[in-house]
Amino acid sequence: MQRRRVITVALLCVSGLFAAGCGPAGHSDTGSQDAVTTIPPLSAVTVSDDPKSLSGEVAVDLGAEEPEPVTDDPRQAFPVTLTDAQGTKTTVKSAERVLALDQYGTLSQIVFELGLGDLLVGRDISTQFTQAQDLPLVTHNGHELNGEAILDLSPDLIITDTSLGPWDVVEQVRDAGVPVVVVDSKRNLDNVAELTDQVATALGVPQVGKQLAKRTADEVAAVRATVAEKAPSAVQDQLRTVFLYVRGQSGVYYMFGEGSGADALISATGAYDVSKEIGWKGMKPLNDEGIVAAQPDAILMMSKGLDSAGGVDGLLERYPALANTPAGQNRRFITMPDSQILSFGPRSADVINALAVAMYAPESLR
């Protein structure tokens, strides 16, 4: 069973509910509506008989749901000597003032769910849940590490990955004598347990890490079992889906393919991952040939990415080839905040559930 239920939903233009031609929130004057509601578990909704016939965009947001520690009494044991994901041998003698920093806020979420959130003395910009909001930011200009801000907090352990930069800041902190443990930067459903173990080991609670990894895996397995029951089973009926990464102001347009993590997310929702069919590997700049060959029925995106392109109307204007796909013609864009959609941590089950509901039963979000 899922532990978290309430999330924020912006339901913008679903077939049969709103007039055709409505645009994204903040970009339309045609009467699009925003609603804050409860996203039900996929098991509790009636899904569309033909999800390919749905139209309109849906923005889902898991919100600042509080972490739920797997234990109220984690017992740390030090010293810990480990070899991190970069092959660096590090000895952690204590962890009383900790920074857990990455692009998605996954590491701080794991620390809280291990029951050790009170050890954190600062946060990255993606750590938004209420318990951590009063912690000072140590990332500036988005995801840029600030060495001075970090050292001012006198941390005795930093857990991070290579998703933040500049790397010179990490070396600066190490040179100042602060132990730094670098965990795996890859984010996908296959390595959630490994990532949890890396964080838990550095914090001296490996057994608690195993508990959290099992809980997360059980939740994901339960949601995926429901998806298998509810989503179309025949390949020809599945939503052909791609994941676009866009930063419109900068002219950045990427399609995420095999091995990016987005492929695993698409498959987990019961949709058809088109990247495998067209041989699109990793993260590559989008081109007209690629998107037209993909012919997606639905497009997953980060919320800020779509906003940066001026919403659906702006994106279709900036990248006209999208209009030559079923997703573009039906405005079938499903978005989630940047810090959530590819975070692949303790909230993975909630991410899968929310996206699946948006794909197969968007009317239930009203």
PyMOL commands that set and color helices and strands:
alter all, ss='L'
color gray80, all
select helices_A, chain A and resi 42-44+51-53+106-113+117-119+130-132+147-152+167-175+189-202+206-230+235-237+248-250+262-268+274-278+288-294+303-308+311-318+320-324+326-329+338-341+348-360+362-365
alter helices_A, ss='H'
color red, helices_A
select strands_A, chain A and resi 8-11+58-61+80-83+89-92+98-101+139-140+144-145+157-160+180-182+240-247+252-256+272-273+283-285+298-302+333-336
alter strands_A, ss='S'
color yellow, strands_A
deselect
rebuild
show_as cartoon
